[in-house]
Amino acid sequence: MADLIDVHTHYVPRGWPDLSEPGGPDAPWLRIESETEAMIMTGSSEFRRIQADCWDAGVRLRDMDADGVRAQVVSPTPAFFHYGRSGAEAAKIARIFNDLALEITAPAPDRLIPFCQVPLQDPDAACREVERAVAAGHRGVEIGNHVGDRDLDSEGVVTFLQHCASLDVPVFVHPWDMDSSPRLDRWMARWLTAMPAETHLSILALILGGAFDRIDERLRICFAHGGGSFAFWLGRMENAWHGRNDVIGTSQYPPSHYLGRFHVDSVVFDDRALRLLVDTVGEDRVMVGSDYPYPLGERPAGAVVRKSRSLSETARQKITYGNAERYLGL
């Protein structure tokens, strides 16, 4: 029986209305190349080649069956967040993509669990859109890990997260908009170093920025990619909080105090990393994530968790489906 629940997958619709605005940055569009392949374009530049597994529920379900996946969370691709636009423009785009996501997941509502996107740069509009999307059938929301120079502890984002807590809507945080430089543009270094660092920084912002002290403990929030580098450097954060508390942040307690406030996914690709992650954040706080269907994801989903020699059978069951059932309210 397929018992695994995958909390980290993405979709891209097979086309959408023109998102360009006069004088604005190049808007993404889809260059269809065949029935099963397409290229995400940004203006005239190629961004990412994708296949039908991004939009075709039948293809996704076949892959899920092959991987032994009972259900998967289907979240936006961060390239479509549009946090750099006006709140009104981003709200319009969020509505378009959220409605298209419901069409993609409609063939199997018990197995394909849609998460919406919101115009996070406008907290009031974000709160309105998450309410609208959840009423329409979305089960949670994916957000980026920052809005420009504002991290997750900024007042507007905290307001939105508190609203999600009050609505009992789970939140999935995905890194996006990584820095670019000649040093990071080699070897996919933005994905290999900047992306884990961005996720680490977003957890740090909620802790050291005092956001967790201000947000209701009912908030269910999960961070992609194993929480980035957080687990490896918790000791460094703890040492800094005690040694330089005058400058380290505004949290009421040291970083380790907040370990029970968030989840992470398991997509770390190595049993040693998984062991450290579970030892650090706890077996109740890790859930399988695959990053399907993108090339840097894990296939079959949950392979490291299933094969791990370091997990007890109880921990394995929690990570493969038990924790996700609670996080998703199943």
N, C-alpha and C positions, 0 to 999 in steps of 0.2 A: 504493500500500500504506500502511496506517495504521501508522506507526512511533512515534507519540508515546505516551509513558507519563506519566500525570498522577498526581503523588504527593500531591495535596491535594484530596480530595473528602470529603463527609460523607454519612451516612445517618441516618434516623430510622425505627424500626420502625412498622408500622401497628397500634400498640397494644401494651400491656405490662401486667403485673400491677400492682395497687395498690402504690405505693411510699410511701404515707403512714405516719407513725409518730406515736403519741400524743404531743401536746405539742411535736412537731417543726415545722420550717418547712414551708410549703406544698410539696407534691411535684408535679412535673410530670405531666400526663396529657394524653391526646390526645382532642380533640373532633372526631370524624369528621363531616364536612359533606357528603361525597359519595364516590363511588368513587375520585375523583382528588384531592380536596382535604381538608385537615384543619387544625386550629389547635392548636398546642402551648399548653397552658394551665399556669399556675402558680397553683394555688388557683382563684380566680375571675377572675384576670387573664389577658388574652391576651398570649402571649409572641411567637409567630412563626407566620405562616401558611405552610404547606408544601403540596407537591403530591406526586403519586405518584412523581415522580423520586427522592424520598427513600427509598422502600421497594420500588419495582417494578423488578426487574432488567431486564425487557423494555424499559421506558421508558429506563432508563439506557443500555442497549446501543444503542438506536436513536439516542440523542443522541451516544454515543461514535462510532458509525459516521458520523453527520453531521459530526462535528468531526475525523474522522480519528484517533481515539484507539485505540491497540491495547489498552491496559490502564490501569486506574486503581486507586489505593489508595483503599479505602473505610473511612473512619475515623469514630469517634463524633462526635456533636455535643456540644461541651463543656458545654452546659447539663445534661448527664446525668452529669457526673463525680461530683458529690456529695462533694466533698472536705470539706465542713463537717459531715458526719455521722460517726458512729463508724466505725472501720475495719471492724467486722463488718457493719454495715449497707451500707457502700459496697462491700464485697466481694460481698455478696449481689446488689446492683444490677448490679455489673460482670458477674457470671456471667450474669444475665438478659439484659443487652444484648449481651454477647459471643456468646451462643448464638443470639440473634435475628439478629445480624449474619451469622453463618454461613448461616442460612436465606436471607437476602437475596442473598448472593453465590454460593450453591450452584449456580444455573443456569449460571454461566459462570466456573468456578474459575480458568481461565487468563487471564481478562480482568478479573475483579473480585477484587481482592486485599484481604482483610480485615485491618484493624489493630484490636487490642483496646483496652479501657480497663482501668485497674487502680485499686485503692484506695490512691492514692499517700500518703495521710496515715498509712498503716500499712505501712512498708517490707517487713516479713516477709510480710504478706498480699498485697502487690503482687507480690512475687517469686513467691509460690505461684500467683497468678492468671495471671501472664504465662506461667508454665510450663504450666499447665492449658490456657490458651487456644491457645498455640502447638501443643501436642500435639493439640488438637482441629481445628486447621486455620488459625489466624490466622498471618499472616506478619510481623507487627510490632506495635508498640504506640504509641498516641497518649497523650501526657500533657499536662496543663496546665502553664503556665509558672511556677506557684507554688502553694503550699499554705498558705493563710492568709498569715501574715507570713514564711513560710519560702520562700526562693528556691531555685533549683536547686543551689546549692552547700551546702545544708544536709546534715548527715550522713546522714539517712535517704534523701534523694533520691539522693545520691552512691552510697550502698549499692545502691539499685535500678538506677541507671545502670551501675554496675560489673557487676551481675548480668546485665543485658542484653548488655553487652560479652562476658561469659563465655559466654552462650548464643548469641552471634552474631545477636541479634535487633535489627533497626533500630528507632529511636525517632523519632517525629515530635512536635515541641513546638508546641502551639497556644495562643495567648493566651486568657484567659478571665477572668471576674470582674473587669472593669475598674472603677476607681473611678467613683463617681457624684457629681455636684454640679450646682448650677444652671447653672454655666458649661459643663459637659460634657453636659448633658441636652438641649441645643439642637442642631439640624442633624445629628443622629447623631454628634456630636463624640466620643462614647466610642469609636465605631468608626473615626473618621477621625484621631484624635490619640492617645487612650489605648491603643488596640489596638497600633499600631506602637511606642509607647513601652514597653508591656509586653514585647513580643518583644525589643526592644533590651535591656531590663533583664535578661531571662533569659540572653541571650548574655553580657552583662557579668558576671553572677553567676558563670557557669562559668569565665570568664577571671580576673577580679579576685578572686573568692573562692577561687582556687587549685584549683577542682574539676578542671579539665583536667589539672593536675599530678598529681592523685590517681587519675584514671580511666584505665584501659587505653586505649591509642591504637586498639584494635580497635573501640571504640564508634563505631557509625554513627548520627549524630544529625542531624536536619534541622529547621530553623526555618521556620515559616509566614510568608507575606506578605513575602517577600524579606528576612527578618531584621529587619523593622521599619525603624527609622531607623539601624541599626548602620552600614551602608556610608557614609552621609553623614557620620557623626560619628567615624569611626575615628581621624582625625587629632587630634581633640580629646582622645580617650581616650589616644592615644599621647603627646601633649604633657603631659597631666596625670600619666601614669605616670612620665615622666622628670622633670617639674618638681616634683611633690609625691609622690614615692614613699613618703614617710613616712606618708601617710594614704590613698593611693589604692587599696591592696589588698594581697593576699598572694600574688599570682602571681609565679612565679619569673622570668618574662620579660615584656617589654612586650606589649600586646594584639596587635600585628601578628604575633607569633610563632605565635599559635594559629589563624591563618586556615585552615590545612589540617586542622583538627580537626572541622569541621562543614560541613553543607550548608545551603542555603537554597532556597526555591522561587522561581519567577519571576513571581509574580502581583503585579507592580508597575505594570502598565497603561500604561507609557510607555517608549519606546525609549531616551530619555535616562537614565531611572532604571535601565533594564536595563543600559545600557552602564556606568554607574557601578558597579552591582552586580557585573557580570562582571569589571571592572577591579580591583575591591577584593578579592573573595573568590576569584576565579579561575574560568575556564571549566570546570574539573573539579568545581566545587562548587555549581553551580546546576542545578536540575531544574525541569521544567515543573510548575506547580501552578495549578489553576483556581479552587478554592473552590466547585466545583460541588456542589449545585445552587442555591446561595443567590444572592440578587439582587446582592450586591456582588462576585460572582465574575466570571471572565473567560469569555466565550463569543464565538466558538468557543475551546475550550481551546488555549492556546499561541499565540494570534493574534499577540501582540507579538513573541515569539521567531521565529515563522515569517516575519514581515514585516520584522524588524529589518535595517536597513542597516549596522549597526555590527558584526555578527557575521560571522566567517568561516564557510564551510560546515562546516569541521571543528568549530568551536565550536557551531554550530547542531545538528549531529548529537549531540554530547555532551549538550547541554542538553535536547534533545527526547527522547532515549531512552538514550544510552550511560551517562550518569552514574546514571540511575535503575536500569538493569540491575545495576550494581555495588552501589548502595545497597540494593537489594531482594534481592540474591543470586540474580538470574536467570541 
